[in-house]
């Protein structure tokens, strides 16, 4: 992508990353035509509250992100992208509209992963996934007092939904395939700590198993499940929190191998399978696979709020400046809230071969862990000790720079 000022920029994904890119473009001098395309009917909104305060009624359904004055954008909402022709630089929408572009950002995010169990019921029968605003609205309506909630997957999303269910007074069972919650993401030490928090809150945590079959009543609605270990669980409502897959199926036929996310270089430029840059195209957020300096250039799937913000801005600068744009080298970070505590992390804990516990006070709900790979710091995590992350972030930033 050569430096210069494009005349027509299309952002595919009216999302956090897409909005941040649009804002950055205008703030840094882009005066051309700007179009934001969104498959959902809603303007960009904040997703983290959907699995937390929204489910418990503490946040409104409309978690819209602020759109700055002077954005001067054409919004194409409720119209999904279905095809990209990167050679003629045309994006086609579901209604047949063709949008020519000089620069294009792919920020279509990710979709919830299903349980892949034969005969898996849908939302009408009481089995939900949670990704967007409509998902959250339907789930909140189902979380009524007296019901039994089953959450499959004790990752960050699953833990938050389970905690929200307990806050609403539901009986909650949380099923996890691993030995402890969050084991792959942050290790056994933190997983055991979080598991204790869930159990102290009254959640029935079942580890080392998953759902093998669903049971339904005469009306087709969920009545429970059979776990892989043979045990039955009664449930009126189930939430599948099994991770996400990049929403990039619409790129089939474009020449971009995006099955696991759009591969990019260190300036967010989308890449063809031969490693060459796709002319005029960048990618950011959950739809992208961005090289991480802490991972020695590998591109792990992250899916964090801060990543969408930082990558959206970086992609916009590449559209404007090309090779003169700065290399993306932000330190990843994320947070999660449940049971009245905040878990915060910087870096890439999932890379580590060693975790060092510096403080573990279950009674005070305080935890501090650093993560290392071949003796090098790659991440840190705290619960109840957020102020301690600043020093870790500084050390990680030195490595990425």
Secondary structure, DSSP 8 states (H G I E B T S, - for coil): --SS--SEEEEE--SHHHHHHHHHHHHTT--SEEEEEESSSS--B--GGGGTTTTTTSS-S--B----TT---EEEET--EEEEETTTTEEEETTS-EEE-SEEEE---EEE-----TT---GGGTEEE-SSHHHHHHHHHH--TT-EEEEE--SHHHHHHHHHHHHTT-EEEEEESSSSTTHHHHHHHHHHHHHHHHHHTT-EEEES--EEEEEE-TTS-EEEEEETTS-EEE-SEEEE---EEES-GGGTTSS---TTSEEB-TT-EEE-TTS-EEEEEEE-GGGEE---GGGTT-------HHHHHHHHHHHHHHHHHGGGS-------EEEEEETTEEEEEEE-GGG-SEEEEEEEETTTTEEEEEEEETTEEEEEEEES-GGGHHHHHHHHHHHH-
